[in-house]
Amino acid sequence: MLYFLYLAFAEHHHYVPVLNLLKYLTFRTGMSVATAQLVVVSMGSRFIRWMQARQGKGQPIRKEGIERHIIEKAGTPTMGGLMILAGMIVGTLVWADLTNLYVWVALLVTASFGLLGFLDDYAKVTKQTTEGLSGRARLVIEFLIAGAAAFAMVTGSAAGSHAPAQATSVAFPLFKDLALNLGWFYLAFAGVVIVGAANAVNFTDGLDGLAIVPVMIAAATFGVIAYLVGNFKFADYLEVHFVQGVGELAVFSGAIIGAGMGFLWYNAPPARIFMGDTGSLALGGALGTVAVACKHEIVLAIVGGLFVIELLSVVIQVAYFKRTGRRVFLMAPIHHHFEKLGWAESTVVIRFWIVAIMLSMLGLATLKLR
């Protein structure tokens, strides 16, 4: 918004040096981080007390889960993702270019997935059960949202590109010129990326601080990627696809980081509030959307490798149990497997953070290793 006002002011008034800062994407990204964090921290305690009063018993804990969780985490309110969403939306709206298609697509996907997660959390809290909305119905709605977002980005990117085929192509890391043009099948591929990312983060959100920090790490990584891919000179130097306008998603990624830092202040062990599906679905959908917009969908599987492992652990556990009646892991998602092995919660969380950092560095390395 401020960038939009700056352009309008500069067109009809005299040049003001201090306002020239708004022209720089790096400055607006940094301010987006600070703004989003300030919004979340300001909401903090009052919002948590209000949620506790409204929810009563808080988020239901799985009875067949970790026994310690039933004792220590019972009564903790959920839907903390509303705080994260507030910070992300305000930080983005204030500092991003509101004429940019990618900004609005990312915001709408995030808000839509957040609303879907909110309905799921609401059903769990009101019914006091760990079962929320129908899994199939939720997936159908997620794919509809993701498909619409992918269509908007493909048509918008193709309209402003000298090579329209790039909009429906999948680029492969480590290779300079290797790209697979999927045509309109790309919409299905992009939908899988966005929905997969949303549910992968959702499965990861099981311990205090476990999901939010890897999300912030992935957001920082894709903020850098968006900045580089959206700058013709950097994209040409690195020999990656240039996507005009996608650099504005660095501001959006900054808002994710800032909102995450604000939320972590209250979610650090012992958590005062859980993000719930409201936050995890929204954050995962946001990361997936940024990856699709930047044409770095496969790199997301590297940077967000921790989320992929969590998702696969659930898929493997369910499939193997249905086939044999036995389990591969002591408990899924895999972070609970390590708890069952005797690892302390803080040990699991910090070691998973380390893995997330290593994978993000590997993902960034793919930009140059070609």
Secondary structure, DSSP 8 states (H G I E B T S, - for coil): -HHHHHHHHHHHS---GGGGGGG-HHHHHHHHHHHHHHHHHHHHHHHHHHHHHHHTT-S---TTS-HHHHHHSTT----THHHHHHHHHHHHHHHS-TT-HHHHHHHHHHHHHHHHHHHHHHHHHHHTSS--S-HHHHHHHHHHHHHHHHHHHHHHHHHT-S-GGGGGEEE-TT-SS-EEE-GGGHHHHHHHHHHHHHHHHHHHTTSTTTTHHHHHHHHHHHHHHHHHHTSHHHHHHHT----TTGGGHHHHHHHHHHHHHHHHHHHSSS-SS--HHHHHHHHHHHHHHHHHHTT-HHHHHHHTHHHHHHHHHHHHHHHHHHHHS--SSSSSSHHHHHHHTT--HHHHHHHHHHHHHHHHHHHHHTTT--
